Amino acid sequence: MSSQKKATVISTSVATLLVFIKLAIGIASGSVAVLASAIDSLLDMAVSIFNFFAIKKSEEEPNEFYHYGKGKIQAIAGVIEGTIITMSGIYIIYVAIEKLRKGTETTLLTPSIIAMAISITVTYILVNYLLKVAKETDSIVIKADALHYKTDLWSNAAVLAALGLVYITGYDSIDAVFGLGIGLYIIYSAYGIIVEGVEILLDKALDGKMVAKIGEIISRHPEVTSYHWLKTRTDGSTNFVEFHMVLRPNMLLLEAHRIADEVEDKIMALDRNKKWVITPHFDPYDDEEVNIAMLHGKPLVDLKQSID
């Protein structure tokens, strides 16, 4: 089992445990904050299960129908997860407003405080584990999961603080106010997950610094005259790079291939945790204008005539 799959199994197990604890306490006590946290954990559980299958699919090798593999499934999963998180945040806000409006009393404060303290401890351990896996794999799904549980950590801390204040002051409205804040924070945290997933689906270029390093590697090769048409993207686990490099017109194909191998190896060394698909194109001269014209639909025959 890959480290990504293992991480989703562990996060699912933790979420399941927390769901039972929080739901029981939340329903019994009438605490909006605890109930909100329970709903969030329930969504965590569902999302973690979904993530397991998303990662499983994304790790499938390319085939005759999917030449580039199914890596973007992770981005789709990230967008779905972010959307679900947003919906849970909206629901929590609704419940909090209802409690403020109706003035519902919060009971069983001591068991609620103990339950949330346990939840914080378990979630803290899980977050650190997920962050470690996310750093090792650079998986958007695990990143999203880690961020999700990190928001849970803060929301759990807020719930604990709310329960403590209610216990000390006796003002039940504090619970609802904290629940409202948690809901808003959850929505805010989901935004980044959705944006990253959408950017991958739209084939956004790699980080600017990474692209600059790739360009520098190509241009610094002593046998490369120049390069152009550098394009990059990622599906979350695999980086795709294509470029045109200008070589001596009379160079043997064998030599050109050797140069390409040398350039590719240095590019891949930029991040050994990622898979790379690098597609170089050999040019005897800089034909970037031709490439741009072709992109706009101009026939290749006309382009050659204009060059001649």
Order of alpha helices (4+ residues) and beta strands (2+ residues): alpha-alpha-alpha-alpha-alpha-alpha-alpha-beta-beta-alpha-beta-alpha-alpha
